[in-house]
Amino acid sequence: KNKEALFLEIVRHHIVALTDFVVEVVLSEGSVRVRPERFTEAYVQGAIDNADVVKLLMTLQHPGDGTPEVDLMSMHTAAIQHLSSLFAEGMASGELRADIDPASAVMAFIGMVNLLCAACVEGMPVPDNAPQKFLDIFFHGVGA
């Protein structure tokens, strides 16, 4: 039981640190396009620098072999809410399309960033300046 408590505390610590980082970025200066770029660059570099932590958190998505079950979505709720408010701010200011649900934008953003982190951590090839390239696709789309 003590191992499980320690494990859960380690997970909680990293999720809280991520949430604190999201809040710091959301509340920082800059446009609604600059802040996600700042976040993505630091988040991806943090994933590369802390690959073992990222791999641990990735295993929690599909626990097995005695790994304690963790409700990651509940733990990520605060970060999701802050990112949603950032995108809502951009929609209200005209920096982002107003016809998109902020929660949907957050899911697309987090999915993109997390997959980029996973690729980096697993040693998959990613393009130079990947965060900027991915954000360009996120903000401008892939359509001609």
Secondary structure as GFF3:
##gff-version 3
##sequence-region A 1 144
A	DSSP	alpha_helix	2	26	.	.	.	ID=ss1
A	DSSP	alpha_helix	34	49	.	.	.	ID=ss2
A	DSSP	alpha_helix	51	59	.	.	.	ID=ss3
A	DSSP	alpha_helix	72	93	.	.	.	ID=ss4
A	DSSP	alpha_helix	102	121	.	.	.	ID=ss5
A	DSSP	alpha_helix	130	140	.	.	.	ID=ss6
###
